[in-house]
Amino acid sequence: MQKLQKNVFTVVILIILTVGGFLLVSSLQSNEKETNSTAIEQQVKETITLTIRDGEKVSDYKVDEVIGKTVLEATEKAATVKKTGEGKDAFITSINGRVASNAKKEFWKLVINGKDAQVGAGSYTLVKGDTIGWEIATY
C-alpha cells in the first residue's frame, strides 16, 4: 500500500513539474515576443536626417517612421519627388521642383552616411542612424 502511495505521489509531482515547466516556457516566450514587438515599434519610430542640396541652397528634413523602408520612400515622405520607374528601378529626376537637367548633364546623386551610394534609392533599406543626402551632380 505504501509503495502504491509513493508511486501515486511521484506521478503527481511529475505532472505538477511538467505543467509548471510548460507554463514557465510559455510565459517566457510570450514576454520575448512582447519585447521584440516593442523594440520593432521603437525602431520604426526612429528619425533619420535627409539633406537636399541644390547648389547653395541646403534643406534638412527630419523624417520619422522610415526605418526599414527605402530611401525612395523616405525622400517621397519629406519632399515632392518626380521619378522615372518604380521600386528598385526608380530614378529621381526632380526634388521639390528642381529638375536635374539632361542638357547640363545633371542628375540627383544619392549620398548615404557621407558616401556616394552604390545602390539606387529604391534598393537601400534604412537603418537606425542613417543620414541621407541628395545633391545635384554632373556626369
ABEGO torsion letter per residue (X at the ends): XAAAAAAAAAAAAAAAAAAAAAAAAAAAAAAAAAAAAAAAAAAAABBBBBBBBBEABBBBBBBBGABGBBAAAAAAAABBBBBBEBEAABBBABBGGBBBBAAAGBBBBBBBGGBBBABBAAABBBBBGBBBBBBBBBX
